């Protein structure tokens, strides 16, 4: 229900905003070359000489028929670019999210359960470090350590899992770690907050009074309830990862959405920018929906209220 | 436990296979940006030329000392009055799809360059009126006007020959799957990821190709690019920044070679391109004052670790067309102030547009400080590159900071920038004398005579100063010390023939 109006709104917005970008797309495309006849031919070919609403109508008409147009810069159809980059971005997002969850949730639970103790302080420091270290710096440091000095992992690039699983994992490890630590920090802070709150709730006290083991109290009674806001946040963060991680992709030369979008903006490659934004927005809406469904499944109380 | 044994056997086999695959020699070259369409007719970006060197041979090539040598051609002869040129072609050459390279293919390619909408080659070879097929391996280009720089244009994308069959089949998608006659055959392209080629078994000069597979990997961040070279993931990187040189030089596993570029860094000044040309276009003495207040050597020393070459002409001091009578002048603040007073602008103020890029930003700050000492207030306005170039076209600037990558023939560095109707003349400088001299230089085949024309041009331009040429970069290529046979060329394009890993 939400998907169609959201995508329509996003498409109008992105189209309008792109028109505000200074600089002519055909001049951007021409780069060093300045032949006015060739520039005019480009403008005509991509309808840049038509009024903006007409350009929009042409584009929407094509998108509705499944044609996202072609990249003005490298002539590759945008749908083909999206199809090539979506799996890369999804893989990077999934691996990063997995690392974030593995770090964030246990660290959050530990920090809440052992409040005030050294282990909780350590978990907090870990989370804050993940949050505050710039991705750019961490990425370069990891490349220097693992690729230049130790030679364990490739410095950058991406190999598809269909081509070589081992090399795929090797290329995706460092960027996933960089992104995962950042998101893990956020997840940890939220898990901790939610856990502290639920651990103080009446039903938890009741469970303890009924001699339920502490392990059961924390994992079954408290964590399950505390996870609801964390799942919602996870869906949002996952959506953010799916819309591309520009700096991380740039450093590790991962051909994902972020790099495609930034190159598209700098080259005024309108069809590419519109394609990426539209697909990212669609994914974002779907993920939010998935987050709601997941929260509904995890928490029986929500089922009752539905 | 049987399944475990089976699994181990499969894993060992997989590893052995991986070992066999890695026995191939793979050369991975780090690029500064992702190239545009891989179609010589519509290609614009400099970086694309590095990739074409692997896939597409040209009729001619240039040597490191800028001599024109045959590649897919074997010889050329100018016709009477320079109105035609006869080109003999190399026999036995095949395109990657097995199609023969011959006179018909040359005609097809030239006509494709001239007739494709959006072709950027038309402005380079537009003087070709028609192509006659003399025999299967000889063509004659008939020209509307004599154009000596034509042969130099054929050493670049205008001279690249693509398979007519593939071009017809792929149409305007040719750039996604180029089929040419170069040492490597296109395999795949992952946009922003890599461009892959494999050695072409039927290449006409295959004895000189020693690499089995080539991968071009765009990595925009220079620190990451350098880290890849150091880790051995890349074997070569192009256009190394001067600030990264020390690291490469201190690493015994790496080496770096540099050569003066063909182009230059410049400040086009607005002389008559709309109302914003009022200030700097008012009097040449104003521009001379700015020129005298800038100390190019200091900029090179402070910003570029003394790795670049101060310059004031459209060719670098190493070019045979450099006019040695007019070397870079010494800075003279007192004279600059005097010129401004004489021109009636003792408190000159103007704005320089600079893109948000380290090299030019830092140089602009140094220039700003230097000009201030001569009483000139230069405001720096940062504008993203495309916005700046658009402002240049429209005349919405007083001065901006850009560069030209350069061409092997001096005509390519000057004609369209300073002739009255030149497509790159953003200054809107117009001097009939310059138009006349540069046109004569285009008609003149004798290099000594041409030099006289260009010397005269330099003299006039250094007086009129429609743009300030500031320095010439050195094109540095970083490479693994194990690579042998690499010769740097002033165009910065990596020739892959003769390279050994």
Contacts between the chains, C-beta under 8 A, distances in Angstrom:
chain1	res1	chain2	res2	distance
A	22	B	383	7.6
A	22	B	384	7.7
A	22	B	386	7.9
A	22	B	387	4.1
A	22	B	390	6.8
A	23	B	384	7.1
A	23	B	386	3.7
A	23	B	387	4.1
A	23	B	389	7.2
A	23	B	390	4.4
A	24	B	386	7.6
A	24	B	390	5.0
A	24	B	393	7.8
A	27	B	386	6.5
A	27	B	389	5.6
A	27	B	390	5.0
A	27	B	393	6.2
A	28	B	386	4.1
A	28	B	389	7.7
A	29	B	36	7.7
A	29	B	44	6.7
A	30	B	44	5.7
A	30	B	120	7.3
A	31	B	36	7.8
A	31	B	44	4.4
A	31	B	45	5.5
A	31	B	46	7.8
A	32	B	44	6.7
A	32	B	45	7.8
A	32	B	46	6.6
A	32	B	404	7.1
A	32	B	405	6.0
A	33	B	44	4.8
A	33	B	120	4.4
A	33	B	123	7.6
A	34	B	393	7.8
A	34	B	416	7.0
A	34	B	423	4.4
A	34	B	424	4.6
A	35	B	120	5.8
A	35	B	122	6.7
A	35	B	123	4.0
A	35	B	423	5.7
A	36	B	423	5.8
A	37	B	122	6.8
A	37	B	123	7.6
A	38	B	118	5.2
A	38	B	119	6.0
A	38	B	120	5.1
A	38	B	122	6.7
A	38	B	123	7.2
A	41	B	117	4.1
A	41	B	118	4.1
A	41	B	119	7.9
A	42	B	118	4.9
A	44	B	117	7.6
A	45	B	117	6.5
A	45	B	118	6.2
A	71	B	191	7.4
A	73	B	36	4.8
A	73	B	37	7.0
A	74	B	34	7.5
A	74	B	35	7.3
A	74	B	36	5.5
A	74	B	37	5.0
A	74	B	38	7.7
A	74	B	175	6.8
A	74	B	176	7.3
A	74	B	189	7.9
A	74	B	191	6.0
A	75	B	37	4.3
A	75	B	39	7.2
A	75	B	42	7.9
A	75	B	172	6.8
A	75	B	173	6.1
A	75	B	175	4.5
A	75	B	176	5.5
A	76	B	176	5.4
A	76	B	189	7.7
A	76	B	191	5.8
A	81	B	191	5.6
A	84	B	190	6.3
A	84	B	191	7.0
A	85	B	191	7.7
A	85	B	192	8.0
A	139	B	224	7.7
A	140	B	223	5.6
A	140	B	224	6.8
A	140	B	227	7.0
A	143	B	224	6.6
A	143	B	227	4.6
A	143	B	228	8.0
A	143	B	231	7.4
A	144	B	227	6.1
A	147	B	227	6.5
A	147	B	228	7.6
A	147	B	231	3.9
A	147	B	233	6.8
A	148	B	227	5.7
A	148	B	230	4.8
A	148	B	231	4.7
A	151	B	231	6.7
A	151	B	232	7.5
A	154	B	231	7.3
A	154	B	233	5.2
A	155	B	224	7.2
A	155	B	227	5.1
A	155	B	228	4.3
A	155	B	230	7.9
A	155	B	231	4.3
A	155	B	233	4.6
A	155	B	234	8.0
A	156	B	217	7.9
A	156	B	219	6.3
A	156	B	224	5.9
A	156	B	227	7.8
A	156	B	228	5.7
A	156	B	233	6.8
A	157	B	193	7.6
A	157	B	194	7.1
A	157	B	217	6.1
A	157	B	228	7.9
A	157	B	233	6.6
A	158	B	190	7.8
A	158	B	193	6.0
A	164	B	18	7.4
A	166	B	18	7.9
A	250	B	220	5.7
A	250	B	221	5.4
A	250	B	224	7.5
A	251	B	221	5.5
A	251	B	223	7.9
A	251	B	224	4.7
A	252	B	224	7.3
A	253	B	193	7.3
A	253	B	217	6.1
A	253	B	218	7.1
A	253	B	219	4.6
A	253	B	224	6.9
A	253	B	228	7.8
A	254	B	193	7.9
A	255	B	190	5.3
A	255	B	191	6.5
A	255	B	192	4.3
A	255	B	193	3.3
A	255	B	194	7.9
A	259	B	192	4.8
A	260	B	191	7.1
A	260	B	192	6.0
A	263	B	34	6.3
A	263	B	192	6.2
A	266	B	384	7.5
A	266	B	385	7.8
A	266	B	386	7.2
A	267	B	386	7.8
A	268	B	386	6.2
